[in-house]
Every structure is written in C-alpha cells, then in structure tokens.
Amino acid sequence: MKLHPDTIEERQRPQRFWAGKELHKLAMLILPSDLEPSVGDRVHLKSDIGAFVTQHGPGKRGHGSYTVNTYGIVETETEVEVDIIWQDGVTETLLSRDLLPQLNSDEHECW
C-alpha cells in the first residue's frame, strides 16, 4: 500500500539522529519473537522457589553477601532432519542422530 503523493508532501520527514531528551519521542516495537529467551540470553528468575540458587560472601546471608539466581540459556538438544536419496532412488527423511557419519568418503562411496 502506497501513500498518495499529496499525503507524502504534507508529512514531515523524521529527523535522522536522535539523542538526549528527544529519545522519549521514539517508540520501541517489540515482536513476539523478542519475548522468548534464546541461546546466550541471561534470565533473572522472578521467584527462587524450587530453583538452584547460590549464596556468596561473608556470613553467607549477612551484610556483604549476594545471591546468584541468574542463569544463562544453553542449548542442550538440537534435532535436525536430513533428506536422503538412496542408491535405488528412494527418498527418506531421517533424524541426523540416527545416521552414522562416513568420515573418509571417496568417489566410490559418494555420487
């Protein structure tokens, strides 16, 4: 969808650079994909109940101690599907973990 040329002329072009007190005029768009944690993100838990939390510092719970309840997200399982064309021309989709790698393949084993 395009704007009518008259509408385009009436609208003022936004400034190119934003800084300082003008930053509040900007709107931040958050997509649903931004809300889901991904690998490498750090997560701060709302509640420590049932979570693995550690206490550090002198006295463990007194003045100068701190609690660690921030976790890094690490990928522990990946599932990859592979499309295979066998020698007889049959096509099959398998999980990569169900296949054995051929490390030293030559022209007699791959075509």
LOROMI-890778 format. One record per residue: residue number from 1; residue in one letter; x, y, z of N, C-alpha, C in turn. Coordinates in steps of 0.05 Angstrom, whole numbers. Layout:
<recs>
REC num residu    nxx    nyy    nzz   caxx   cayy   cazz    cxx    cyy    czz
REC NUM      A      X      Y      Z      X      Y      Z      X      Y      Z
...
</recs>
This chain:
<recs>
REC num residu    nxx    nyy    nzz   caxx   cayy   cazz    cxx    cyy    czz
REC   1      M     17    -23      0      0      0      0     18     25      0
REC   2      K     13     43    -18     28     67    -20     12     91    -12
REC   3      L     25    111     -1     11    136      5      8    153    -20
REC   4      H    -13    168    -20    -18    187    -42      4    208    -42
REC   5      P     14    217    -65     35    237    -66     30    262    -50
REC   6      D      4    271    -49     -2    295    -33      2    290     -3
REC   7      T     -5    266      6     -1    259     34     28    258     41
REC   8      I     44    248     23     73    247     27     85    275     31
REC   9      E     76    293     14     86    321     16     78    334     41
REC  10      E     55    328     52     45    340     77     60    331    102
REC  11      R     69    306    101     82    295    124    111    304    126
REC  12      Q    119    310    151    147    318    156    164    294    160
REC  13      R    187    294    147    206    271    150    218    272    178
REC  14      P    220    248    191    232    248    218    262    255    217
REC  15      Q    271    265    239    300    272    240    317    247    238
REC  16      R    341    251    228    358    228    223    371    216    248
REC  17      F    379    233    266    393    224    291    377    233    315
REC  18      W    375    215    335    361    221    360    380    219    383
REC  19      A    379    238    401    397    237    424    385    252    448
REC  20      G    395    246    471    388    261    496    358    261    502
REC  21      K    347    285    506    320    289    515    299    281    494
REC  22      E    307    277    469    288    271    448    283    241    446
REC  23      L    298    224    460    295    195    458    267    186    467
REC  24      H    254    201    485    228    193    494    206    195    473
REC  25      K    212    208    451    193    211    428    193    185    411
REC  26      L    213    168    414    214    144    398    197    122    410
REC  27      A    186    105    393    170     82    402    186     57    397
REC  28      M    187     39    417    202     14    413    181     -7    407
REC  29      L    186    -21    384    168    -42    376    179    -69    385
REC  30      I    163    -84    399    171   -110    409    155   -131    395
REC  31      L    169   -149    382    157   -171    368    154   -195    386
REC  32      P    135   -213    381    133   -237    398    159   -253    399
REC  33      S    174   -253    378    200   -268    379    220   -256    398
REC  34      D    217   -230    404    235   -217    423    229   -225    452
REC  35      L    205   -235    457    197   -242    485    207   -269    493
REC  36      E    213   -287    474    222   -314    481    252   -314    485
REC  37      P    262   -326    507    291   -327    510    304   -345    489
REC  38      S    328   -338    482    343   -354    462    370   -361    474
REC  39      V    385   -377    460    411   -386    469    430   -362    473
REC  40      G    443   -361    495    461   -339    501    448   -317    519
REC  41      D    422   -317    521    408   -297    538    413   -304    568
REC  42      R    411   -284    584    412   -288    613    385   -282    624
REC  43      V    376   -299    643    349   -297    653    351   -293    683
REC  44      H    336   -273    693    334   -268    722    307   -279    731
REC  45      L    308   -298    750    283   -311    759    267   -292    776
REC  46      K    240   -293    773    222   -277    790    220   -289    817
REC  47      S    220   -316    818    217   -330    844    239   -351    846
REC  48      D    251   -352    870    273   -371    875    262   -398    884
REC  49      I    236   -401    888    225   -426    898    229   -449    879
REC  50      G    242   -470    888    248   -493    872    271   -490    852
REC  51      A    284   -467    853    307   -462    834    333   -466    849
REC  52      F    354   -471    833    381   -474    844    392   -446    847
REC  53      V    395   -437    872    405   -410    878    429   -413    897
REC  54      T    450   -397    892    473   -398    910    477   -372    925
REC  55      Q    487   -374    949    494   -351    966    524   -349    968
REC  56      H    534   -325    965    563   -320    966    569   -296    984
REC  57      G    593   -296    995    601   -273   1011    604   -281   1040
REC  58      P    615   -262   1056    619   -269   1085    593   -273   1099
REC  59      G    592   -294   1115    568   -299   1131    546   -312   1114
REC  60      K    549   -314   1089    531   -327   1070    503   -313   1069
REC  61      R    492   -302   1090    466   -289   1088    466   -262   1102
REC  62      G    489   -252   1110    490   -227   1124    499   -204   1106
REC  63      H    510   -183   1119    519   -160   1105    542   -167   1086
REC  64      G    541   -158   1061    562   -163   1042    559   -189   1026
REC  65      S    537   -204   1031    533   -228   1015    515   -222    992
REC  66      Y    515   -239    972    497   -236    949    487   -263    940
REC  67      T    464   -262    926    451   -286    916    453   -287    886
REC  68      V    460   -310    876    462   -314    847    437   -330    838
REC  69      N    419   -317    823    396   -331    812    392   -323    783
REC  70      T    414   -317    769    413   -310    741    426   -333    726
REC  71      Y    412   -342    706    421   -366    691    426   -359    662
REC  72      G    446   -372    650    450   -369    622    435   -392    607
REC  73      I    423   -385    585    409   -406    569    428   -419    551
REC  74      V    429   -446    553    448   -462    537    432   -482    522
REC  75      E    438   -486    497    424   -506    481    435   -533    488
REC  76      T    417   -551    495    426   -578    504    417   -599    484
REC  77      E    398   -593    466    389   -613    447    381   -599    421
REC  78      T    390   -610    399    383   -600    373    373   -623    356
REC  79      E    351   -619    342    340   -640    326    341   -631    297
REC  80      V    356   -646    280    359   -638    252    349   -661    235
REC  81      E    332   -655    216    322   -675    197    339   -674    171
REC  82      V    345   -697    160    362   -699    136    346   -713    115
REC  83      D    345   -702     91    333   -716     68    354   -732     54
REC  84      I    349   -758     50    368   -777     39    357   -789     13
REC  85      I    373   -790     -7    366   -804    -32    384   -829    -33
REC  86      W    372   -853    -30    387   -877    -30    394   -885    -58
REC  87      Q    412   -906    -61    422   -915    -87    399   -923   -106
REC  88      D    378   -934    -95    356   -943   -112    336   -920   -119
REC  89      G    343   -895   -110    326   -872   -117    305   -866    -97
REC  90      V    302   -882    -76    281   -877    -55    290   -854    -38
REC  91      T    272   -835    -32    278   -812    -15    266   -817     13
REC  92      E    282   -811     33    273   -815     61    283   -792     78
REC  93      T    267   -784     98    274   -764    117    280   -777    144
REC  94      L    304   -773    154    312   -785    180    324   -763    198
REC  95      L    324   -769    224    338   -751    242    368   -755    240
REC  96      S    383   -734    241    412   -736    238    425   -754    259
REC  97      R    413   -756    283    425   -773    303    422   -802    297
REC  98      D    404   -809    278    401   -837    271    420   -846    249
REC  99      L    437   -828    239    455   -834    218    484   -836    228
REC 100      L    500   -853    215    528   -855    222    545   -839    202
REC 101      P    563   -822    212    579   -806    193    599   -824    178
REC 102      Q    604   -817    153    625   -830    138    648   -810    136
REC 103      L    669   -813    151    689   -792    153    709   -792    130
REC 104      N    714   -815    118    734   -816     97    721   -825     71
REC 105      S    702   -810     61    688   -818     37    705   -810     12
REC 106      D    703   -827     -9    717   -820    -34    697   -823    -57
REC 107      E    707   -823    -82    689   -823   -105    674   -849   -108
REC 108      H    682   -870    -94    668   -896    -96    644   -897    -76
REC 109      E    644   -879    -56    623   -880    -36    602   -858    -39
REC 110      C    609   -837    -53    591   -814    -56    587   -808    -86
REC 111      W    562   -804    -94    557   -797   -122    533   -779   -124
</recs>
